[in-house]
Amino acid sequence: MDSLSIEPPACDTGDNWCNAVYNLTGKHWLAASADWLVAKPLTILLILLVAFVVRAIIRRLIDRLSRVNGGSKLPALLRPLRERAPQTLGTILSERRALRAKTIGSVFKSIASLVVFGTAFMMILAELGVNLAPVLASAGILGVAIGFGAQNVVKDFLSGVFMMLEDQYGVGDVVDVGEASGTVEAVGLRITTMRDVNGTVWYVRNGEILRVGNSSQGFAVAVVDVPIGYGADVEQATDIIARVASDVTDKEPVSNDVLEPPEVLGVERVSAAEGIMLRLTVKVRPGRQWAVQRSLRARIVAAFEDAGIQGPLVRGFPSGE
Protein backbone atom coordinates (compact mmCIF):
# COMPACT_ATOMS: atom_id res chain seq x y z
CA MET A 1 0.00 0.00 0.00
CA ASP A 2 1.26 3.47 -0.87
CA SER A 3 2.49 5.30 2.26
CA LEU A 4 1.05 8.54 0.88
CA SER A 5 -2.47 7.18 0.54
CA ILE A 6 -5.07 8.68 2.83
CA GLU A 7 -6.44 6.32 5.42
CA PRO A 8 -9.37 7.04 7.71
CA PRO A 9 -8.51 7.97 11.31
CA ALA A 10 -8.91 5.58 14.16
CA CYS A 11 -12.57 6.22 14.95
CA ASP A 12 -13.25 2.74 16.26
CA THR A 13 -14.16 4.02 19.74
CA GLY A 14 -17.72 4.64 18.78
CA ASP A 15 -17.14 8.41 18.32
CA ASN A 16 -19.65 9.30 15.65
CA TRP A 17 -18.41 12.92 15.59
CA CYS A 18 -14.98 11.71 14.46
CA ASN A 19 -16.47 9.77 11.53
CA ALA A 20 -18.82 12.61 10.67
CA VAL A 21 -16.05 15.23 10.56
CA TYR A 22 -13.75 12.93 8.57
CA ASN A 23 -16.46 12.12 6.06
CA LEU A 24 -17.24 15.83 5.75
CA THR A 25 -13.69 17.21 5.52
CA GLY A 26 -11.42 14.26 4.80
CA LYS A 27 -8.87 15.65 7.27
CA HIS A 28 -7.21 13.31 9.76
CA TRP A 29 -6.21 15.97 12.27
CA LEU A 30 -9.59 17.66 12.12
CA ALA A 31 -11.41 14.38 12.66
CA ALA A 32 -9.11 13.51 15.58
CA SER A 33 -10.01 16.85 17.20
CA ALA A 34 -13.74 16.49 16.58
CA ASP A 35 -14.42 15.94 20.24
CA TRP A 36 -12.94 19.34 21.19
CA LEU A 37 -14.16 21.20 18.13
CA VAL A 38 -17.75 19.94 18.02
CA ALA A 39 -18.85 17.64 20.85
CA LYS A 40 -17.59 19.62 23.84
CA PRO A 41 -18.74 23.07 22.60
CA LEU A 42 -22.20 21.67 21.86
CA THR A 43 -22.33 20.02 25.28
CA ILE A 44 -21.30 23.29 26.98
CA LEU A 45 -23.89 25.25 25.01
CA LEU A 46 -26.53 22.70 26.02
CA ILE A 47 -25.53 22.99 29.69
CA LEU A 48 -25.75 26.80 29.54
CA LEU A 49 -29.09 26.67 27.72
CA VAL A 50 -30.57 24.29 30.29
CA ALA A 51 -29.21 26.46 33.13
CA PHE A 52 -30.81 29.62 31.74
CA VAL A 53 -34.13 27.85 31.15
CA VAL A 54 -34.18 26.33 34.66
CA ARG A 55 -33.26 29.69 36.20
CA ALA A 56 -36.00 31.48 34.24
CA ILE A 57 -38.60 28.91 35.33
CA ILE A 58 -37.59 29.17 38.99
CA ARG A 59 -37.63 32.99 38.91
CA ARG A 60 -41.07 33.05 37.30
CA LEU A 61 -42.36 30.60 39.90
CA ILE A 62 -40.96 32.77 42.71
CA ASP A 63 -42.55 35.88 41.15
CA ARG A 64 -45.90 34.12 41.05
CA LEU A 65 -45.61 32.97 44.65
CA SER A 66 -44.61 36.45 45.88
CA ARG A 67 -47.29 38.35 43.97
CA VAL A 68 -49.74 40.31 46.16
CA ASN A 69 -53.27 40.01 44.79
CA GLY A 70 -55.04 42.00 47.50
CA GLY A 71 -54.47 43.72 50.81
CA SER A 72 -56.41 41.12 52.76
CA LYS A 73 -54.79 38.10 51.12
CA LEU A 74 -51.34 36.79 51.90
CA PRO A 75 -48.95 36.02 49.04
CA ALA A 76 -48.40 32.28 48.66
CA LEU A 77 -44.72 32.74 49.56
CA LEU A 78 -45.63 34.15 52.99
CA ARG A 79 -48.31 31.62 53.96
CA PRO A 80 -45.90 29.11 55.54
CA LEU A 81 -44.26 31.94 57.50
CA ARG A 82 -45.55 33.60 60.64
CA GLU A 83 -47.07 37.04 60.22
CA ARG A 84 -47.39 39.58 63.03
CA ALA A 85 -48.68 42.47 60.94
CA PRO A 86 -51.61 44.28 62.60
CA GLN A 87 -54.78 44.23 60.54
CA THR A 88 -55.37 47.88 61.46
CA LEU A 89 -52.71 49.09 59.03
CA GLY A 90 -55.27 49.23 56.21
CA THR A 91 -53.68 50.18 52.90
CA ILE A 92 -50.20 50.04 54.49
CA LEU A 93 -50.74 46.32 55.15
CA SER A 94 -50.71 45.55 51.43
CA GLU A 95 -47.51 47.58 50.98
CA ARG A 96 -45.92 45.81 53.94
CA ARG A 97 -46.78 42.37 52.60
CA ALA A 98 -45.64 43.26 49.10
CA LEU A 99 -42.29 44.54 50.38
CA ARG A 100 -41.75 41.51 52.58
CA ALA A 101 -42.67 39.07 49.79
CA LYS A 102 -40.49 40.94 47.28
CA THR A 103 -37.49 40.94 49.61
CA ILE A 104 -37.80 37.26 50.51
CA GLY A 105 -38.40 36.45 46.84
CA SER A 106 -35.21 38.29 45.86
CA VAL A 107 -33.27 36.18 48.36
CA PHE A 108 -34.69 32.98 46.89
CA LYS A 109 -33.92 34.21 43.37
CA SER A 110 -30.30 34.90 44.30
CA ILE A 111 -29.96 31.49 45.93
CA ALA A 112 -31.55 29.80 42.90
CA SER A 113 -29.22 31.64 40.48
CA LEU A 114 -26.18 30.73 42.58
CA VAL A 115 -27.13 27.05 42.73
CA VAL A 116 -28.10 26.74 39.05
CA PHE A 117 -25.12 28.60 37.58
CA GLY A 118 -22.73 27.11 40.14
CA THR A 119 -23.84 23.62 39.13
CA ALA A 120 -23.57 24.52 35.43
CA PHE A 121 -20.06 25.93 35.97
CA MET A 122 -18.92 22.72 37.68
CA MET A 123 -20.41 20.60 34.88
CA ILE A 124 -18.59 22.69 32.26
CA LEU A 125 -15.28 22.32 34.09
CA ALA A 126 -15.83 18.56 34.35
CA GLU A 127 -16.61 18.46 30.63
CA LEU A 128 -13.34 20.23 29.91
CA GLY A 129 -11.47 17.67 32.00
CA VAL A 130 -10.55 20.04 34.82
CA ASN A 131 -9.93 18.46 38.23
CA LEU A 132 -12.64 19.93 40.48
CA ALA A 133 -10.96 19.22 43.81
CA PRO A 134 -8.43 22.13 43.63
CA VAL A 135 -11.15 24.42 42.26
CA LEU A 136 -13.48 23.66 45.15
CA ALA A 137 -10.67 24.10 47.67
CA SER A 138 -9.69 27.47 46.15
CA ALA A 139 -13.32 28.59 46.10
CA GLY A 140 -13.68 27.67 49.76
CA ILE A 141 -10.59 29.64 50.74
CA LEU A 142 -11.72 32.63 48.65
CA GLY A 143 -15.18 32.49 50.23
CA VAL A 144 -13.71 32.49 53.73
CA ALA A 145 -11.48 35.46 52.85
CA ILE A 146 -14.35 37.45 51.36
CA GLY A 147 -16.61 36.57 54.29
CA PHE A 148 -13.98 37.68 56.79
CA GLY A 149 -13.34 40.94 54.96
CA ALA A 150 -17.03 41.74 54.54
CA GLN A 151 -18.26 40.26 57.80
CA ASN A 152 -20.28 43.37 58.66
CA VAL A 153 -22.13 43.16 55.35
CA VAL A 154 -22.73 39.43 55.84
CA LYS A 155 -23.94 40.09 59.39
CA ASP A 156 -26.36 42.78 58.17
CA PHE A 157 -27.61 40.52 55.40
CA LEU A 158 -28.21 37.49 57.63
CA SER A 159 -29.92 39.65 60.27
CA GLY A 160 -32.17 41.09 57.58
CA VAL A 161 -33.07 37.64 56.28
CA PHE A 162 -34.08 36.32 59.70
CA MET A 163 -35.91 39.55 60.50
CA MET A 164 -37.93 39.15 57.30
CA LEU A 165 -38.66 35.48 57.88
CA GLU A 166 -39.76 36.08 61.49
CA ASP A 167 -41.68 39.29 60.61
CA GLN A 168 -40.23 41.13 63.59
CA TYR A 169 -41.40 44.45 62.13
CA GLY A 170 -42.43 45.92 58.81
CA VAL A 171 -43.59 49.05 57.02
CA GLY A 172 -45.96 51.08 59.18
CA ASP A 173 -44.84 49.64 62.53
CA VAL A 174 -43.74 51.94 65.35
CA VAL A 175 -40.53 50.45 66.73
CA ASP A 176 -37.71 51.23 69.13
CA VAL A 177 -34.35 49.76 68.13
CA GLY A 178 -32.28 51.40 70.84
CA GLU A 179 -30.52 54.39 69.34
CA ALA A 180 -33.49 55.32 67.17
CA SER A 181 -37.24 54.97 67.34
CA GLY A 182 -40.08 55.88 65.01
CA THR A 183 -42.28 54.61 62.20
CA VAL A 184 -40.73 52.12 59.79
CA GLU A 185 -40.79 53.44 56.22
CA ALA A 186 -38.74 50.77 54.43
CA VAL A 187 -37.20 47.42 55.29
CA GLY A 188 -34.26 45.99 53.36
CA LEU A 189 -31.90 43.10 53.83
CA ARG A 190 -29.12 45.44 54.99
CA ILE A 191 -30.78 48.70 56.09
CA THR A 192 -34.00 49.59 57.93
CA THR A 193 -35.34 53.11 57.34
CA MET A 194 -37.50 54.79 59.97
CA ARG A 195 -38.77 58.30 60.70
CA ASP A 196 -39.06 59.63 64.24
CA VAL A 197 -41.67 62.04 65.66
CA ASN A 198 -39.47 65.02 64.75
CA GLY A 199 -39.38 64.01 61.09
CA THR A 200 -35.77 62.81 61.14
CA VAL A 201 -35.08 59.81 58.91
CA TRP A 202 -32.88 57.14 60.49
CA TYR A 203 -30.98 54.49 58.52
CA VAL A 204 -30.19 51.58 60.82
CA ARG A 205 -28.01 48.62 59.82
CA ASN A 206 -29.80 45.37 60.56
CA GLY A 207 -26.66 43.79 61.98
CA GLU A 208 -26.44 46.51 64.64
CA ILE A 209 -29.97 45.94 65.96
CA LEU A 210 -29.67 43.96 69.19
CA ARG A 211 -33.26 44.41 70.38
CA VAL A 212 -36.52 45.62 68.88
CA GLY A 213 -39.47 47.07 70.76
CA ASN A 214 -42.54 46.92 68.49
CA SER A 215 -45.57 48.98 69.51
CA SER A 216 -47.69 47.78 66.59
CA GLN A 217 -48.14 44.05 67.15
CA GLY A 218 -51.18 42.38 68.69
CA PHE A 219 -52.46 45.17 70.92
CA ALA A 220 -51.26 48.23 72.81
CA VAL A 221 -52.02 49.75 76.20
CA ALA A 222 -52.85 53.42 76.60
CA VAL A 223 -51.39 54.49 79.95
CA VAL A 224 -52.65 57.79 81.40
CA ASP A 225 -51.02 59.17 84.56
CA VAL A 226 -52.98 61.99 86.21
CA PRO A 227 -51.33 64.00 89.03
CA ILE A 228 -53.36 65.55 91.86
CA GLY A 229 -52.34 67.60 94.88
CA TYR A 230 -51.90 66.24 98.41
CA GLY A 231 -55.05 68.01 99.57
CA ALA A 232 -57.30 66.51 96.88
CA ASP A 233 -59.81 63.75 97.56
CA VAL A 234 -58.26 60.61 96.04
CA GLU A 235 -61.53 58.68 96.02
CA GLN A 236 -63.40 61.49 94.30
CA ALA A 237 -60.62 61.87 91.72
CA THR A 238 -60.65 58.12 91.07
CA ASP A 239 -64.42 58.14 90.51
CA ILE A 240 -64.13 61.07 88.10
CA ILE A 241 -61.38 59.33 86.12
CA ALA A 242 -63.44 56.13 85.87
CA ARG A 243 -66.57 58.02 84.77
CA VAL A 244 -64.78 60.16 82.20
CA ALA A 245 -62.82 57.22 80.80
CA SER A 246 -65.96 55.15 80.40
CA ASP A 247 -67.74 58.06 78.69
CA VAL A 248 -64.85 58.74 76.29
CA THR A 249 -64.26 55.13 75.29
CA ASP A 250 -67.96 54.48 74.67
CA LYS A 251 -68.20 57.15 71.98
CA GLU A 252 -66.68 57.46 68.54
CA PRO A 253 -64.01 57.90 67.36
CA VAL A 254 -62.20 56.56 70.44
CA SER A 255 -64.54 53.57 70.73
CA ASN A 256 -63.26 52.28 67.37
CA ASP A 257 -59.78 51.87 68.88
CA VAL A 258 -60.70 50.40 72.28
CA LEU A 259 -60.51 46.63 72.75
CA GLU A 260 -61.42 46.34 76.46
CA PRO A 261 -63.08 48.62 79.04
CA PRO A 262 -60.74 51.08 80.81
CA GLU A 263 -59.30 50.16 84.18
CA VAL A 264 -58.41 52.62 86.92
CA LEU A 265 -55.43 51.21 88.80
CA GLY A 266 -55.47 53.87 91.52
CA VAL A 267 -52.46 55.53 93.14
CA GLU A 268 -49.33 54.78 91.15
CA ARG A 269 -46.78 56.79 93.14
CA VAL A 270 -46.42 59.68 95.56
CA SER A 271 -43.65 62.25 95.29
CA ALA A 272 -42.90 65.75 96.51
CA ALA A 273 -42.57 67.12 92.99
CA GLU A 274 -45.52 65.38 91.30
CA GLY A 275 -47.93 64.95 94.21
CA ILE A 276 -50.19 61.93 94.01
CA MET A 277 -50.14 60.13 90.65
CA LEU A 278 -53.24 58.18 89.59
CA ARG A 279 -53.00 55.71 86.73
CA LEU A 280 -55.56 54.66 84.12
CA THR A 281 -54.99 51.95 81.48
CA VAL A 282 -56.97 51.02 78.37
CA LYS A 283 -56.27 48.12 76.00
CA VAL A 284 -56.43 49.49 72.45
CA ARG A 285 -55.55 48.60 68.88
CA PRO A 286 -51.82 48.65 68.07
CA GLY A 287 -50.51 52.06 67.21
CA ARG A 288 -53.55 53.90 68.58
CA GLN A 289 -52.45 54.24 72.20
CA TRP A 290 -51.13 57.78 71.80
CA ALA A 291 -54.33 59.15 70.27
CA VAL A 292 -56.43 57.53 73.01
CA GLN A 293 -54.11 58.88 75.71
CA ARG A 294 -54.44 62.44 74.39
CA SER A 295 -58.24 62.24 74.29
CA LEU A 296 -58.45 60.86 77.83
CA ARG A 297 -56.04 63.41 79.28
CA ALA A 298 -57.92 66.34 77.78
CA ARG A 299 -61.30 65.18 79.14
CA ILE A 300 -59.95 64.23 82.58
CA VAL A 301 -58.21 67.59 83.06
CA ALA A 302 -61.41 69.42 82.12
CA ALA A 303 -63.45 67.25 84.53
CA PHE A 304 -60.96 67.92 87.36
CA GLU A 305 -61.25 71.67 86.81
CA ASP A 306 -65.05 71.49 86.91
CA ALA A 307 -64.92 69.45 90.16
CA GLY A 308 -62.38 71.80 91.74
CA ILE A 309 -59.70 69.13 92.17
CA GLN A 310 -56.33 70.80 92.45
CA GLY A 311 -53.19 69.58 90.82
CA PRO A 312 -49.80 69.32 92.53
CA LEU A 313 -48.37 72.62 93.75
CA VAL A 314 -45.28 73.87 91.96
CA ARG A 315 -42.94 75.33 94.52
CA GLY A 316 -40.75 78.20 93.44
CA PHE A 317 -37.39 78.94 94.93
CA PRO A 318 -35.76 82.32 95.24
CA SER A 319 -33.05 82.99 92.74
CA GLY A 320 -30.53 83.70 95.54
CA GLU A 321 -28.66 86.73 96.59
N, C-alpha and C positions, 0 to 999 in steps of 0.2 A: 504494500500500500504506500502511496506517495506520502512523504512526511509533511508536504505542504497542503494536503487535502484537509478540508474543514470537517471536523467531527463534532457532533453535538456534545454539549457539556454534560457533566455527570449530574443529571437531574433524576436519579433513581431513588431519591429520598421521599418521593411523593410530593415534592414542591411543584405544584401546578403553575405558580407564577414564573418559576425558572423556565419551564417548557414554553409557557405563553410568550415570554419576552424573547426567547431564542427563536421561536417560530416567527415572531413579528419582526425582529431586527437581524437575526442571524449572527449576532455578536456573542462570543463566548464570555468575555468579561462583563458585558452588560447583563447577560442571563445569570451569571454567577452572583451578581449584585442585586438581583431582582428583589430579594427579601428586604434590603435596605432602601431600595429605590421605590418600591411599590407597596409591598405588604405592610411594612412598619408604618409608613406615612398614612396609609388608609386606616390602619388600626388606631393610630393616634387621633386622626380626625374623627373616627367613630366614637372613641372614648370622650373627646371633647363635646361632640354633638349630643351624646347621651347625657353628659353632665349638665349642659345648658338646658336641655329639655327637662330633666329631673328637677333642677333648681327652679325653673320657671313654674313647673307644676306645684312644687312645694310653696313657693311664694304666693301663687294665686290662691292656694288653699288657705294659707295663713291670712291673706287679705279678706277672704270670705268669712273666716271664723272671727276676725276682729272687727268686722263691719258693724256699726251701730245703726239699727233700723228704727229705733224709737227711744225716747227718754225713759220710758217705763220698762223697757226690755233689755236684758243683759246681752251683750255680745256672747256668741257661743264660746269664745276663747276664755271669757271670764267666769263662765258658769261653774267650772270645777273649783275655782278659787273663792276664798272668803271675801265678802264685801262688807265694809263697815260704813258705806256712804249713807248719810241721813237722807231720807226721802223728802225732807223739807227743802232741799236745795232747788227744786223746781227745774228751770231750764239749765241751771248750772250742772245738775246731775248728769244730763246727757253729755255735756262737754267733759265732765270729769271721767265718765266711763269711756268716751271716745279717746281721750288722751291716754288713759291707762291701757286700753286695748291696743292703741297704736304703738305705745312704748314697748309693751310686752311682745307685740308682734314683730317689732323691729329687732328685738333680741333674738327671737326664734329664727327670723330671716338670716341674721348674721351667723347664727350657729349652723343653720342648714347650708348656707353658702360655704362656710369653712369646712364642714364635713364632706360635702359633695365635691368641691374642687380639690380638697386635700386628698380625698380618695382617688380622684382622677389623676392628680399629679403623681401619686405613688404608682398607679397603674402604668402611667407613661414611662416613668423611670424604669420600672420592671420590664417593660416592653423593649426599652433601649439597652437592657442588659446591665443596668447600674445596680451595684450592691446597695440595698436599702439600709443595712445596719449602720454604716457610718453616717448616712444622711439623717436617719432618725436620731442618732446620738448627737450630731451637730445641731439639729433642730431643737432638741431638748436643752442643750447648753445655751443656745441663743435665746430660747424662751425664758429660761431662768434669768439670764442677764437682763433682758428687756423688762421682765416682771420686777426685778430688783430695782432697776433704774426708774421705772414708772410705777412704783408701788403705791404712791398716793392716788394716781389715776385709777389703778386697779381697785384700790380700796373704795374710792368713790363709786366706781361702776358696780362693784358687788353689793355695796350698801344700797344703791339705787335699785338694783334688781330685787333684792329681798324686800325692800320697802314697797315696791310695786306689787310683788306677789302677795304680801301680807296686807296690803291696803291700809297702811298705817295712817296715811293722810292723803288728801287729794285736793284738786282745785275747788275752792270755795270754803275749805275748812279753816277754822281759826285755831292756830297752833302756837305753842311756845317751845322753841328748840334750844333754849338756854340764852345765848347771846342776843337772839332776835325773836320777836313774836309779832304775829299779825295774820292777815288773811292770805292763804296760798293762792298765787296767781298762775303758776306753772310748775310742773313737776317733770324733771328729766332724770336720766340715769346718772348724771354727774352733779347737777346743780338743781336746787329747789329755790324758786323765786317767790318771795312773799312781800306784802306791803303792810306796814304798821299803821297805827291810828293817826300818825302825823303825816302820812303820805309817803314816807321814805320806803324805797324799794330795797330789799335785802336779797343778796345772792349767797346762799349757804351751800357749801359743799356737803354732799350726802355722807362722805366718809368722816366728817367732823361732827356729825350729829350723834351725840351719845344718849340723849333722851328726848322724847317728844311728848308734850302735853297737848292733847287734842280736845278742844272744847266743843266739837261738832259731831260727836259720835254718841249714838244711843239717846241720851237725854242730858239736860243741864239743870243746874239748880240756881235759881235767882236768890241771892243772899242779900237781905236788906238790914243793915244795922242802924238803929235809931237812937240817938243820945238824948237823955233827959237830965234835968238837974237833980241835985240831992233832995231838994224840997218837994219834988213832984210825987204824985200818987202813982206808984208803980202798977198797982192793980188797975186803976183807971186807964193809964196809958196802954197797958196790955189789952184791955177790952177794946179801946179805940183802934189799935193796930189790927186786931182780929176782925173787927167790923169793917174797917176800911178795906183791908185786904180781900175779904170775901166779896165786898161790893165791886171792887175793881176787877177781880178775876172772873166774875160772873157776867161781865158785859164785854161786848166787842170794842176794840179789836184785841184786847188782852186775852180774852177767853179763848181765842183761836190758838194761842201759844201755850196755854196752861194744860198740863197733863194730870195733875192731882191737886186737891184743895190745899190752900196755904196752911202753914203750920207756924204758930207763934211759939218759939222756943223759950222765951222769957229773958231773964237777965243773963247776958253773955259775959260781961266783965264790969268792974267798977274801978275807976281811976280818978285821980285828982284833976287831970287835964280834961278828960272826956265826960266825966260824971258817970251816970249809970247808962250802960249800953244794952238796949233790947234788940233781940235778933228775930227776924222773920225769914222763913225759907219757903220757896215755891218750886216744885218740880215742873220744868217747862221743856219745850222743844229745843233741840240743840241749836246753839247760836242765837237764841232769842232771850237769853237771861238778862242781857244788859238793857234791852228795851223794857222788859217787865220791871226791872229794878228801878228804872227812871220813873215809870208811871206810878209805882207804889210809893216811892219817896215823895213825889210831888203831892199826892193825895194825903199821905200821912202827916206831912208837915203842915198842910192847910188845916187838917182836922185838929192837930195839936194847938194851933193858934186859936181856932174857934173855941176849944175847950179850956183855953188859958193854961195849958201845960207848958212850963218854962223849960228851955234847954239848959245845957251846962253853962255856968258863968265863966266868962273869959276874964281872967285876972290880968290886970296890967301892972307893970313894974316901972318905977321911976327910972328915968334914963341915967341917973347918977349925977354926982356933982363934979 
